[in-house]
Amino acid sequence: MIVKLDGSKRGRGPTSKTSSRGFTTPAFDAEDLDHGLAATRQWLLDQQRDDGHWVGELEGDTILESEFVLLLTSLGREDDPVVAKLCNYLLEQRLPDGGWAIYPGGPFDLSASVKAYFALKLVGVDPDHPEMVRVRQRILDAGGAQSSNSYTRFYLALLGQMSYDDCPYVPPELIFLPTHLGLSIYDMSSWTRTMVVPLAILSVLRPVRHLPAEKGIAELFRPDLPPPSRRTEETWSWANVFVACDRLMKWAHRIVPKVVRRPGLAAAHRWMVEHFDRSEGLGAIFPAMVYSVFALRALGYADDHPLVRQALQQLEDLMIEEHDSVRVQPCVSPTWDSAIAMIALADSGLPADDPRMVQAARWLLDREIRTPGDWQRRRPGLEPTGWAFEYRNDFYPDIDDTAMVLLALGRTSLTRFPEGQAVTDRAVAWLLAMQNRDGGWAAFDVDIDNQLLTKVPFADHNAILDPSCADITARILEILGTLGYRADHPAVARGLEYLWSTQEPEGCWYGRWGVNYIYGTWQVLLGLQAIDFPMDHPSVQRAADWLESVQQDDGGWGESCQSYDDPAWMGKGVTTASQTAWAVNGLIAAGRAHSASVRRGVSFLLRTQNPDGTWDEPQFTGTGFPKVFYLRYHLYRIYFPLMALARYRSALAVPAPSRLHAGALACGIPADPRPLDM
């Protein structure tokens, strides 16, 4: 065993710094800008795969490594050499004061720490080691293992550390509920759907692998505290109704003959297996893929059955090994990375007919989804199209990815040919049909917004719904605007109404899929610019003012994931290249390309750029589930800064305004009249 507790790398703990204003404008010239652009463009071109696409590592937190260890343990493979390497990675990421966080610099997280402690104990780490003692005490102080979230408690039940009665009950009969009731699996977000179906199988069959006592984690439980309940103090509430239903279903599980449960179990089994088709694992995301292995085993599939072997191989494909450690990706992001890389390269001056751009466009065109998916439950008869985030996930074309792909294809010469025009027409029709009733757009489905579902006991992952969000809505406006749609189009008008209704009092927008208000505000400004919305409008300039107000002393921008939990962190955090690029691009879109704030942001990017054209960015600036799961896209630190430098260079060709911004006057603040010395 190669797991070591002593001498391991500790988790990072960045601190945040807010701006005190009164900057001096750093000096750089056009040559510096061109050199920085050229270096990053070449680096990004060098990363293009032989078939034309890009894919960077997608990094999540340590729950992935911990859960993989627990999965292998359930299969009796805890002695597999990869388990020790997974645990080495866990040790590298632990907090200096004990435990694990869900993003670099974040606070102690109970569920992540319980699973990591369990994984380390399974590979033989001494529970009396001072580091383990410290983690154990933090877990107990936080309420003990029984206070973990519901998805963690399922793992503990699978390995015999607690009863299934202490987990939320997920009835497989949900699969029979019609959508008009608002409680079916098709009323849940697509990612929840792919997790709930295998968990329903586990709720009925209740498989357990019993471990020797010395491998268990009885010491992490507090007998003085019950498992968490979503019951409220109110006399009547929907949360209390669902808690009562949960208890009733657990009671019925013990007395109802199994033959009564067979139809629901069979339907869940069939649904799961059918959704393995045309996908790199169930939902092509790690949690659902892991649960599907547990469910297959519970259903009696042998380890050497093709479905089990395939599911395990798809999980192993997410592993990245370096030296004596292994980390796990939550999924892969080739479509997303390829589209944004193409946009950045086009912005930097790569011609539309460059062979590398054409090859990338061909790669994307080949991955258009032309087969049915779950989204058709709400849009029957609509012609299938769209793109998935991953290499293959045909049941779940992604609205956001589809828009980004269209933006990328529009920067190539292929759109001038009938094939490209047909794809664009088909995808735009699909996007327009996927607009929600509130005027916004979501990630995968339409009108998945029944707040009642947030009260069910297994909804504590904070993502059971897929409602409209400002960032995706604005990206749809961006592609529509690029194609000539304007505010007088009904879909655009409704999208604008949604955006105005969600603007924060400070002037910014919440970012659902990127951290956080910087991400949301940047994307809205780009969307508004694309539809030729008047960028001197007071509401637009308020957003630009907010971006300038959170610029930091070093000229960059940064925002911590903590802003999802605490509004005081809005726009605050360690400065990063990707978030600085978002802010710079947002301000350029708002008409402030010639401002000192943008120049300082560009200077930050050039000053912090590595000689090879890259930037260092250990922070997580991507969002999976707000408050629960965050991401580090390893290419965000490359293509977004390239985009910002390129758009800034293009903006320099436009003379600086000779008068104060109309929007600035409307907001009662002075604009920066200083011209750029370039």
Secondary structure as UniProt FT lines:
FT   TURN            6..7
FT   HELIX           30..46
FT   TURN            50..51
FT   STRAND          58..59
FT   HELIX           63..74
FT   TURN            75..76
FT   TURN            78..79
FT   HELIX           81..92
FT   TURN            96..97
FT   TURN            104..105
FT   HELIX           110..122
FT   TURN            123..124
FT   TURN            127..128
FT   HELIX           130..141
FT   TURN            142..143
FT   HELIX           145..147
FT   HELIX           150..158
FT   TURN            159..160
FT   HELIX           164..166
FT   HELIX           172..176
FT   HELIX           179..181
FT   HELIX           185..187
FT   HELIX           190..205
FT   HELIX           213..215
FT   HELIX           218..220
FT   TURN            223..224
FT   HELIX           238..255
FT   HELIX           258..274
FT   TURN            275..278
FT   HELIX           282..284
FT   HELIX           286..298
FT   TURN            299..300
FT   TURN            303..304
FT   HELIX           306..316
FT   TURN            317..318
FT   STRAND          319..322
FT   TURN            323..324
FT   STRAND          325..328
FT   HELIX           334..347
FT   TURN            348..349
FT   TURN            352..353
FT   HELIX           355..365
FT   TURN            366..367
FT   HELIX           374..377
FT   TURN            380..381
FT   TURN            394..395
FT   HELIX           399..409
FT   TURN            410..411
FT   HELIX           413..416
FT   HELIX           418..433
FT   TURN            437..438
FT   HELIX           451..455
FT   TURN            457..458
FT   TURN            460..461
FT   HELIX           470..482
FT   TURN            483..484
FT   TURN            487..488
FT   HELIX           490..502
FT   TURN            505..506
FT   HELIX           517..530
FT   TURN            531..532
FT   TURN            535..536
FT   HELIX           538..549
FT   TURN            553..554
FT   HELIX           561..564
FT   HELIX           567..569
FT   TURN            570..571
FT   HELIX           577..589
FT   TURN            590..591
FT   TURN            593..594
FT   HELIX           596..608
FT   TURN            611..612
FT   STRAND          622..625
FT   TURN            626..628
FT   STRAND          629..633
FT   TURN            634..635
FT   HELIX           636..651
FT   TURN            652..653
FT   HELIX           662..666
FT   TURN            667..668
//
